[in-house]
Each structure stands twice: as structure tokens, then as C-alpha cells.
């Protein structure tokens, strides 16, 4: 691959979100900003191989896109004035600068934090927030996002159009929220980033267990968030949590692509660079004395990362951290994780009693990992017929083929021991 092409791909990954955020602020339009930036990248593909990449590719692209944006806005305004139509005004948000000021702009402040909060506004659905964040800040194409979440491209395209229209028509402000709203809104942003990571870390459907591209994108977005909002310890807790979990990616499946559980993983395959950074970030966040759920989850992941083997894992401390996490968030899934930790610390019988207590509300009836956890504990207790039933229920609820194969293997192992 040629050097100009390498530079273009690199600047796309590193600068797309920053440039598009600036263009949206200037124009007040997602669509006009995206079109202008696409034209700027097309110009780079045409010019850079002959003239060589500029000294500051990001600034070059921003300036070119800025000029193309001005031309587009003028064309739209002229067309609207000529035909007396409202199409120009109806497709745009209110820009925060006048056109004449735009032409003289030479400084491009980093507007990504404003864009993150706009994409993750509470009035949008969770699915829309994820898609819009990946499309605008990540620069992923509609086709790429649709493939990642296994939905038709036309469905995702319609979702994005509706989101942009809602932002415009509802007058959602393109700004960092006021101080009194910041914690609530920041939690929404963090949740979106973690949803992206989780879909990559344990793909909800399909043939593969892990989508490394989504994990990498979520980690990149979290890095952006820590730089743009460095006084929020939960941002560092979130980044630490994802790095520590992602460090195990090479050990989570074997050479045949089959699932390897945490206790059976080859820990020499864990990424020590990510572990070191995750541990440092966890400690840095916790020192602030404003403990939140992501920091606690990062602390749990740290205990796994620090254990030289599965048998050396401090399960009692992990269970204690889950108890603290339940105090902050009474989610039944967190209660299930606490029960699993207790099972490892105090034995499967104690853990099973807690799992059944968590399941008594019925809220986890359609959650495959609840039934998989029950099945595993029943298997450890030698109650194979009950374990089979639980595994079969988990398999019926699972859409990921790797997880299904693993549970079918467990059933086969139990049946072999019986015969």
C-alpha cells in the first residue's frame, strides 16, 4: 500500500470524529457535514498521490471540507431563495456561527464532546444512540454498522435518518450539557460506549464469539472521552474495564474457534500491555474517591488479571466487590454475577441457592446466561439431569453459535460420564 493511502487511512481513523464534529457545529447539519467531509477525502485520494501528503493531513482535510461546506450551504440558500422553498431551513439545525465568520475561521476547536452528547441524547432510543455514535464519531459506514448488529442496511439507514430528523425538529442542543445535567447525560454516553464494546466482546448472534473491530472502536471512543472529560473518574473506570476484558481476547477461543471459559484460559495469551494500562487506570480512578459502577467492575477485572492462575483468584474479594456494585445498581444481572462469585468462593451449593433466589423474580427467565450459570453449578454438583434441562433452556435462548456449541459439548460430556 502506498504512503499516501496509508496516511489517508490513518487520518480517517484518527481524525474523522474531530473533523465531522467541527463541520456539524459550523453547518448545523449532519448530512451537509458528512457530504463535505466525503468530498474532502475524495480530494485527498486524488491529490495526495501526486503532490504528496500535507504536513498536517487533519488540518488539510478540515480546511478543504470547510470550504466545500460553505459552497454547499450557499448553493442550498440560493436554491431556497430562488424557489421560495423551506427545504434549506428544514434540513438543518441552527448553526452557531454566521457564514461570513465561517470563511475567516482558522482555528478548529475540538467539538467531539458536544457531538458525543448530541448522539447520546436521552430522547433517542438506545439502539439509535449506538448507531449514530458509530456513524458520526467512528466514521463507520451504514453497511458496516448494520453487519455488526446483524440488521438490514435499509433498517439502519432509516433509523439514522429518523435520529437526525429528531435532533433537528426537537431542537436538541449541540453542546455539553449544563453542570446539573452532566452526570445523568455522561452516564448515557458511557452506557453507549460499553454497549458497543459488549456487542464486540460477546457477539449477540452469528458464528463468531468476538467482534474485535467493535471492541477496538469502543476503546477508542472511551479514550476520546477521557481526554475530553478528564475530571470524571468513571470515564477512566470504563476505559480500564474494557482494556482488562479485551486483554483476554486471544485466549477466549481455541484454534478451532471454540469457547474457552475464564478458568480454563491460557493466561500467557493475555495482553500484558493492556493489563498494565488497565490496572494503572483503575487505581488512578479509585484514588479520586468517587467510586462508580465502572470503577468497581474494573476492580473486579483487575483481580482476575492479577491472578497467575484460576485457582489463585481472590473470589471472596470479587464477591465483596459485587456486593458493593449491587448497592449502587440493583440489577438482577449483577446479582447473578455476585452469586457466581460466591459459588467460586464458598462452593457451588451456596452459589446455586443464590442463583435460584435471583431467578425467583422471573426477570431472568429469558436471559440465557442465567440458565447457563444454573447448568454449570448443577453440573459441578453432579445433578446432571437437572443440568441438562438448564443447558437446553440456555441453548434455546442463545443466538451465538460458539456459545451453543460449548453448551452442547458440556451436555455430551455429562452423558458420556453417565454411560
N, C-alpha and C positions, 0 to 999 in steps of 0.2 A: 504493500500500500504506500502511495506517495506521501511525502511530508505534508503538503497542503491538505490532503484528505485526512491525514492523522490529526492535524491541527483543527480542521473543521469538526471532526467527530468529538475531539476533546473539548472544544469550546462549546459545542452543543450540550454535552453532558454537564459542564461546569457553569455555563453562563445563561442557559435558556431561561431558567426561572427568574433570574435577576432582570434580564432584558425585558421579558414579557411583562413583568410586574411594573416596570417603568412605563412601558408603552400603554398598558391599561390605565395607569394613573393619568397619563397625558391625554389619551383619547376618550377615556370613559367607555370604551367598547372592547369586550373580549375578542369579538370577531375581527374588527379592524386591526387590533394589535397582533393577532395571530397571522393575519394575511401579510401585514407589513414585515413581520419577522421572517416568514417563509420566503418572501421576496428578497430579503437581505441575505439569507442563507443561499438562495439561488444565485445571487450576485457573487457571493464568496466562492461557490463552486465554479463559476465561470471565470472570475478574475484571478484568484489566488494561484492556480497552477501556472499561469503565465507571468504574473507580476511578483509572485512570492507572497507568503502570509505577512500581514502587517505586524509591527512590533507589539501592538496591543489589539489582538483579534476581537476581544469582547467589546472594546470601545468602538472599533471599526464597525462591527455589526450593529451596535446600538445607534450610532450616528446614521448609518445607511437606512436602518429600519425607521428611525425617527423622521428622516426626510420623506420616505415613502409613505409614512403615516400622514404627514402634513398634506402631501399630494392627494391621498385618498380622501381625507376629510374635506379638502377644498372641492374635489370632484363631487362628493356627496352633497355638499352645501349648495354648489352651483346647480346641480340637478334638482334639488328640492326647491330652490328659489325660482328656477325656471318653470317648474311644473306646479308650483304651489302645493306640493305634497308634504306630508309629515314624515315620510319614510326615514329621513335622516335623523330626526329627533327621536323617533320611536325605536330605533335600533341602538341607541347609545345611552350610556349613563351620562351624567353631567361631569365633564372634565373639570379638573381642579386648577387648570391654567388656561389662559386665553391663547388663541392661535398665534398671535404676534409674539407673545412671550416664548412660546414653544420654539420658534425658529431661532431664537437667540440663546436657547438653553445649551450650556456646555457641560454643566455638572449633572450627573445622573445619580441621585441618591438611591440607596438600596431600598426598594419598596416591597421586598418579598414578604416581610412580616404583615403588611397590610393585605397582600394577596392571600396569604395563608388564612387570615381571619375572615376574609370575604368568602373564600371557597368553603370554609368550615362553619359558616353561619348556622346557628341553631334552627333557623326556619327551613333549612334544606334537609332532606332525608339523609340518613347516614350513608346509604349507597351512593347518593348524589355527591356528597362531600368527598368521598373516596375517589370517585371517578373524576370530579372536577379538579381535585388536588393533583392527581396523577397527570391529567391532561395539561394543566397550566404550569404548575411548578416543576413537574417531572419532564414535561415535553414528550410523554408517551403518546403515540398515535391512538386514535379511537379503536383501530383494529387490534393493537397490542393490548389495550386495557380490556377489550371485550374477550380476547383469547384468555387473558389471565384469570378472568372471573367466569369464563365459560358461559357467556351470554351472547346472543346475536349482536353483530356490529350495529345493525339498524336500531336495535333496542337501546344500546348505549348512546348512540348518536342522538336519539330522541330525548333521552334523559339529560344529556348535556345541553341541548337546545332549551329544554324546559327550565333547567337550572339558571342559565344565563338570562332568560326572559324574566324569571322570578327575581333575580338580583336587580335587574333594571327596573321592573314595574313596582317592586316593593321598596325601591329606594334604599337598598342595603348599602350602608356607607362603606366606602373604600378607605378604611382607616383602622388603626389599632384601637380597640375598644377603650372607653374610659376606665380609669383605675378601678372603680367599684364593680365593673363587669368583667374585668380581666381574668380573675380566677376561673369563673364559670366558662368563659369563652376559650381560655387556654386549655382547659380540660377537654373541650370538644376537639381542638386541634390535635392534642396528644392522642386522643382516642382514635382519630382517623389514621394517624401515622402508625399506631400499633395494630389497627385492623389490617392495614396494608402489609405489615410485617407478618402477622399471623396467617394471612392467606398464603403468603410465600413459604412460611416455616412449616405449616401443616396444611397443604392444599386441600380445600374442602371437597374437591372432586377431581376425577381424572386418573391417569395412570401413574403419575409420579407423586412422591411424598412432598418434595421440596421444590419451590419456585425461587431459585437463587436471585433472579432478576428483581422480583418484588421485595425480597429481603434487603438486597443492596439498595434499592430505591428508598425504602423506609428508613434505613440507617442514614442515607444521605440527607433526607429531609429532616431527620432528627438533629443531624449536625448543623444544618442551616438554622434550625430553631434555637439551638444552644448559643449560636453566635449572635443571633438577632435578639434573643431574650436571655442574656447570661445571668440574670439575677434570680432565675426560677430554678430551684434545686430539682423539681420534678422533671424538668427537661433533661437534666443530666442523668437522673434516675432512669428515665425512659431509654436514653441512648445506651446507658450501661446495661440495662436489661436485655436489649436487643443484641448488643455485641456479645454478651455472655452466652445467650442462647444460640446465636449464629455461629459461635466458635465450635459448636459440636456438629456442624452440618456434614462434614466428611465422614463422621462416624455413625450417622443415623441410619444409613442403609449399607448393606454389604455389596460385594462386587456384582451380585445378581439383582441389585435394586430392592432387596427385601429389607423390611424394617428391623432395626436393631434397637432394643429398648435401652434406656439410660443405664441400667445396672449391668448390661452386657456389652456396652460400647468399649472400643479400644481407645483409651484416653490419650494415647500417644498421637492420635489423629486430630485431637482438639487443637484449634488455632491458638497458640500461646500469645501471639501478639494481641489478638482481640481480647483474650482473657486478661492480660495485664492492663490494657486500657480500660476494660470494664470494671475491674477491681478498683483502679485508681478513681474512676468517675463515681463509683458507688460510695467510696469513702469521702470523696470531695462533697458529694451531695448530702450525705448524712451528717457531716460536720456542721452544716448550716442550721441544724436543729429544727427544721421544718419538715418532718417526716411525712411522706405521702405514699400512696399505694405503689407507684412505680419504683420508688426507692426500696420499699420493703421487698418487692418481687426481685429487684436486682440483688438485694442482700441474700435472698434465698438462692438465687442463681450463683452468687459468689461462693456460697458454702459447697455447692456441687462442684464448682470449678476448682476449688482449693483441695478437694478430697483426692488423694492419689489413687484411690480405688473406690468401688461402690461400697465395700464393707467399712471404709473409713469415713463415710459420710455422716455428718452430725445431724441425724434425723430428729433428735429431740429439739435441737435449736431451730431446725426448719419448721417443726410443728409449732414451736412457740412464735415464730415469725408469722406463720399463717393465722394463729390466734389473734395477733395484733392486726393483721390485714383484715380479718373478719370484723374487728372492731370499727375499722374505717369503712368497710364495704361488706354488707351482709349478703353478698351474692351467694346463691347455692353452689355455684361452681367453685368459688373459693373455699366454701365449707367442704366440698368434695375433696379438694386438694389437701386440706387440713387432715381429713380423715385418712387419706392415703399416706400422708407423712406419719401420722400416729401409728398406722399399721406397720410401717417400716421400723418405727422406734419401739413400739410396745408389743407388736405381734399382730398377725392377720385377724385373729378373732376379735380383738378390741377394735381394730380398724373397720372390720365388717359391720360391727354394731353401729359405728358412727356413720358409715356409708348408708346403711339402711335407714338410719334416723334422718339423714339428709334427704333421702329419696321419698320419705313418707309423705311429703307435701305434694308429690306428683309433678313438681315443676321440672324435674329432670327426666321424666318418662320418655321423652323423645330425644334425649341427649345421648349419643352413642357411647361417649366416654364414661358416663355413669354406669352403664351396663357392662362395659369392658372392665372397669375398675372392680365391680362386684364379681365378675367372672374370674379375674385374676386372684382375688382373695379367696374365693371358693375353691379354686384350683389348688392354691397353696395349702388350704385346709383339708384337701383330699375329698371334697364334696363334688365329685366330678359330674354327676348327673345334673346337679343344680348349676354348675359352672357351664356345662354345655348349653343349657337353656339361656343363660345370661349372655354367652358369646353369640348365640344365634340371634338374640334380640339386638345386640350391638351391630352384628353384620348386616342385619336388615335395615338399620338406620344409617349405615356408613356408605358414603358415595365415593370414597377414595379406595382405589383398588389395592394399593400397598397395605393399607390397614386391614382390609378384608382378608387378604392372603395371609397376613400374620395371624389373625384370629382363627382362620381355618386350620392353620398349622398347629396352633395350640390344641384345638379340638382333636386333630389327628393324633397328637402326642398322648393326650389323655386316653383315647380309645385304644391305642397300642398298649399302654400300661395295663388296661383292664383285661386285654386278651393275652 
